[in-house]
Amino acid sequence: MLFSGGMIPLYLIVNSLGLLDSYWAIWLTGAISPFYLIVMRGLFGNIPRELEDAARIDGCGEWRLLLAVALPLAKPAIATFTIFYMVAHWNSYFEAILYLHDQSLMPLQVMLRRLIIQDEDLLGTETADILFSPAVPMAAIVITITPLIIVFPFFQKYFNKGFLLGSVKE
């Protein structure tokens, strides 16, 4: 579960499902990280049995137990992994050039790479006629990271708790 089959089998699966040149190819192949899944399973497995029993005595069913007891205890880990997923998918570059061939579907990071190394213009034609000053790629980088900078403070209070979760045992 920790190790994938590799790039070629995953490409063949995406191709056989007919997902090439669609955003689903990127979203589905990176939807679940086995490492984060194992950590979250361990987190939910460490919820004290007494807490579950107390909630059941108070009349909680399975869904209420999940929503009212387990998820509030897991907020720091969920917020931490949300930040990790967000940064990983926001910076995804390789999956896009592997699964997307239509230039209109390319994400921002691919366009940013083209702008920075200036081997192609943004329309995809070889040998760009316009050379940008260094200020243009730097401004594009700032614009690219702005959404992450805006969202991060909302998760900051959970981030430190979630990062250290499970590191100290009593």
Summary of the structure (lengths in Angstrom):
residues: 170
radius of gyration: 21.5
end to end distance: 29.1
largest distance: 72.7
contacts: 397
relative contact order: 0.12
helix: 68%
strand: 1%
